Amino acid sequence: MTAQFDDKVAIVTGAGSGIGKAAALLLAKQGIKMAVLDYSEDELKQTVEEIKQQGGEVLSVVSDVSKPDQMQKAIQSVADKWGRIDIVFANAGINGVVAPLEDLEPDEWDRILEINLKGTFLTVKYAVPYLKKRGGSVVITASVNGTRNFSKTGASAYSSSKAGQVAFAKMIALELAQWKVRVNAICPGAIKTNIETKTEERNTEDIKIPVELPDDVAALKPGTAEDVAELVLFLVSDSSRHISGSEIWIDAGGSLLLG
Ligand SMILES: NC(=O)c1ccc[n+]([C@@H]2O[C@H](COP(=O)([O-])OP(=O)(O)OC[C@H]3O[C@@H](n4cnc5c(N)ncnc54)[C@H](O)[C@@H]3O)[C@@H](O)[C@H]2O)c1
């Protein structure tokens, strides 16, 4: 438990799995009151159980980040319970469909952009009135794809959504600075989570660009959700008090190699 986090309230989206779950568990360990949000009720149950086992205070919020009415109610339920929101980790996201441009359907494009980009906007938008009261920290999960890595052919919608998240983070970092709300984007490389199991890859054989990479380079090995959670903790802590409007890559340098 750290005194700087006393009474603080956080909301973490996509907390049912992977990076969101690891961050929720780590923040809860610091004594931060945790609202964990996901659209998968089943996955959320496990996160809630684990936070309780750690002795943490937790609120389970089942909501789809891409739906304005649901997100407005979700944020309201957090404020109703604890009367404040200090930390927002806008992390929920999908890979969606990876496919050549001619094959990618407009509704598939929309779904990726709606969850990853609009979902980020909605999460932060409805939390802003509470963040402004005492200042706070917003962390947004973008990706190496769309920010430093443009070689994952077929992931055009995903990469566009992630680039958009970084632009959004920088815009609102400045807009909210006078209320002492810091906003940063994190850009993970490959991280071992369940996200790939939910990805639909279609007809990408012809658009793959062969790149020869060395076999045994540490920077190309996937990281863990816990690695990313440590960065989130840093960005919501006082140690990062002078950092806002930044994107931070967390990939052991792998995206420099992949490009
Ligand atoms: N795993 C990686 O290699 C990697 C790399 C870069 C960026 N990311 C980003 O990290 C974030 C988390 O991904 P992860 O790897 O932990 O994936 P994950 O699939 O393990 O977890 C994502 C969680 O978000 C939830 N979610 C998805 N859509 C939602 C919606 N509309 N409303 C509410 N909840 C929703 C899912 O139910 C799931 O619990 C995503 O934004 C992803 O783009 C992941």
The ligand as a Gaussian input file, in Angstrom:
#p B3LYP/6-31G(d) Opt

LIG

0 1
 N       -1.532000      -8.235000     -26.660000
 C       -0.816000      -7.510000     -27.482000
 O        0.137000      -8.018000     -28.116000
 C       -1.108000      -6.037000     -27.644000
 C       -0.160000      -5.250000     -28.313000
 C       -0.425000      -3.903000     -28.482000
 C       -1.589000      -3.350000     -28.007000
 N       -2.497000      -4.144000     -27.367000
 C       -3.716000      -3.489000     -26.890000
 O       -3.879000      -3.781000     -25.524000
 C       -5.260000      -3.686000     -25.184000
 C       -5.638000      -4.895000     -24.365000
 O       -5.442000      -6.039000     -25.151000
 P       -5.050000      -7.480000     -24.557000
 O       -3.904000      -7.978000     -25.344000
 O       -4.981000      -7.426000     -23.078000
 O       -6.326000      -8.283000     -25.070000
 P       -7.356000      -9.280000     -24.357000
 O       -8.229000      -9.764000     -25.439000
 O       -6.623000     -10.262000     -23.511000
 O       -8.164000      -8.297000     -23.391000
 C       -9.005000      -7.292000     -23.907000
 C      -10.235000      -7.181000     -23.032000
 O      -11.045000      -6.115000     -23.565000
 C      -12.395000      -6.547000     -23.542000
 N      -13.154000      -5.830000     -24.565000
 C      -13.022000      -5.924000     -25.919000
 N      -13.931000      -5.154000     -26.521000
 C      -14.653000      -4.551000     -25.542000
 C      -15.744000      -3.644000     -25.548000
 N      -16.307000      -3.217000     -26.686000
 N      -16.224000      -3.213000     -24.362000
 C      -15.689000      -3.661000     -23.197000
 N      -14.677000      -4.542000     -23.133000
 C      -14.163000      -4.977000     -24.299000
 C      -12.339000      -8.044000     -23.808000
 O      -13.516000      -8.700000     -23.360000
 C      -11.083000      -8.450000     -23.027000
 O      -11.390000      -8.813000     -21.697000
 C       -6.006000      -3.540000     -26.507000
 O       -6.347000      -2.182000     -26.703000
 C       -4.993000      -3.976000     -27.539000
 O       -5.195000      -3.370000     -28.802000
 C       -2.280000      -5.465000     -27.183000

